[in-house]
């Protein structure tokens, strides 16, 4: 395999790195709890700080330890899933969209790995390599759009100061006095940018004109040539 052919894969490795890092940041943002920051307005014995962090999979706040002589505070978190009936429909929609984005990212990664493997081993054909890159790029473009929709939906909920009727055991009011977007949104936005950039690169990828694909020589052919 010629060195020029090997060097042609460098842009693909760069695009692959962008998409994978974006996909990893997507998982990090989903696991973070700072999607929405609630300001309750009034402090309580359970939530003395008056602040609640609402994430995609859990809600957290700092609570006083009742049996501590120094009244120290500790972080208390309550998890929930997609089937909890107390979650609003739009919130559950965001959960499902982000789950779909994670699945699309995994599918895109697998497709790009196959394309890069064929490209660098010199066994690629224009149809197979381009198909792998196109499918992978499309998956990451779709994943990026899904995350973007979730981010915008979250912004809309914060702007409208929408509440969530948490169970009484959570000790959280159904609606805050005010709220703002959390720091997890920054991670999600970076994830969107990386996946859209990398996905667009692979989706519009053009196969190299000079592709040194060498057919395998069988033993019979060697005998004839000799």
N, C-alpha and C positions, 0 to 999 in steps of 0.2 A: 504494500500500500504506500502511495507516495506521501511525502511530507505535506504537500499542498492540500491533499484530501484530509489529512489529520487536522490541519489548521482551519479547515472550513467548519469543523465542529465546534470551534471556540465560541462563536456567537450563540450557538445552541446551548452550550454549557452555561453561558451567562444568563440566557433566558430561562433555562431550567432552574438555576439558582434563585432568580427573582420569584418564580412561581412557588417554589418550595418554601422559601422564607415567608412569602405572603400567606401560604397555607398554614405554616406553623404559627404565625402571628394571629391568624384567625382562631386557631384553637386556644391560644393564650387569651385572646379577648373574650371568648365565650366563657372561659373559666374565671375571668375576673368578675368582681362584684360591683365595680364602680361604673355601671351603665347609667344609673340615675342616682342623684344625691338628693334625698328628701330633707327638707328643713321643717321640723314639726312646729316650730314657733314656741311651744311650751315644753319645758323639760319635765320629765316624770322620774319617779323613783327607779323605774326599770331602765329608762333611757335618759340619763342625766345630761348627756351632750345635746340632745334634741336633734341628732342627725342620724339618718338611716341610709345605708347604701343598698340599692336594689340592683341585683344582677340578673342574668339570664337564667341561672340555675339556683340561686340562693339569695337571701337577704341578710344583711349583717348590721349590727350596731354595737356600741360599747355600753355595757351594763355594769352597775355596781355589784360587787360581790357582797351579798347581805351578811354573811357570817364572817366576813373579814374584819378584824379590829381596826384596820386602817382604811376601810371603805375603798379599797382599790377597785379599779374597773378592769373588765376583761371583755374580749370580743366574743359576741354571741352570734351565731349564724344558724339560719333555718333553711334547709334545702327543699326544693320542690321540683317536680317534673312537668312533662307536657300534658299529663292526664289530670292534674289537679284542677278541680272544678272552680276553685275560687279565683283562678287567674282569668283576666279578661281575654276575650277572643283575639284581640289584636296582639296581646302579649304572647299567647300561645302560637299565633301565626309567626311571630318573629322567631320563636324557638324552632319551629319546623323549618323555616327558611334557612336559618343558620345551620341546622342539621343537614339539610340538603346541600348547602355550600361545602360543608366538610366532606360529604360523600363525593361530590363532584371533584373536589380537590384531590382526593385519594385516587379517583379514576383517572384524572388528568395526569397525575404523577406516574401511575403505572403505564399509561400510554406513551408518555414522553420517554420513560426509561427504555421501553421497547424500541422506539425510534432512534434514540441515541446509541443504543447497543448495536443495532443494525448498521447505523451510519459509521461507527468507529471500527467495526469489525470488517467493513468492506463488503458485507453480504447484502447491503441494502439494494432494493430496487426502487425506482422512482415511485411506483404505486404504493408499496408497503410503507416506505419511510414517510412520504408525504401524508398518507392517511393517518399514520400514528401521530405525527406532529399536528395535523389539522384537528384530530379528535381531542388530543391533549389541550391544544390552544382553545378549542371551543368549550371544553370542560372548565378551564380556568377563567375564561371570559364570563361564563354563566355563573360560576362561583363568586366572582367579583361583583357581578350585578346583584346577586342575592344578598351579599353583605351590604352593599350600598343601599338597597331597599330597606334592610333592617335598620341601618344607621339613620336613614331619613325618617323612618317610622318612629324610631325612638326619639328623635328630635321633635317630631310632631306631638308625641305624647307629653314630653317635657314642656313644650310651649303651651299646651292646653292644660297643664297641671293635672293630668289624669291620675286617678288613684287606683289602688288595688285593695280589695277586701280580704286581707290576710286573716287566717284563723285567730281566734281569741288567744290561743296559746302563744302566738308570736308577740303579743303585747305591742302591736303596731297599729296606729290609727289608719282608717281606710283611705284617707287623703291628707297629704301634707299641706302646710300653709304655703309653701313654695318649694320648687325643686329646680335642679339644674343638671346638665349632662355631666357624666363622670369622666374620669381619665381613661376608662376602657375604650371610649369612643375614639381616642387618638390612635390606639393600637389597631382598632378595626379599620380606620381610615387608611393607615399605612398598608394594612393587609389588602385593602381594595386596590390601592394604587399599584402595588407590586404584582398582584394577580392579573389586573387588567393589562399592564404593560407586557408582562411575560406571555400572557395568553394571546394578546394581539400579535406579538412577534411570531409565535408558532402558528397561529391561524393563517397568517399571510406569508408563511415561510415558502421560499422558492428553492427547489432542489437544485444543487450545483449542476452546471452544464457539463463540466468534466467530472465524470464519476468513474473511477477506475475499478469497475466490477469485473473480476476475472473468473471465467468459468472453471469449474473443477476438471482436471485432466484424469481420465480413467486409465487403468492399466492397458486396456485394449488400444486406446488412442496412442499411448506411448509406444507400443509395439509397432503400430503402423507407421508412425513418424520416424522410427529408427530404421 
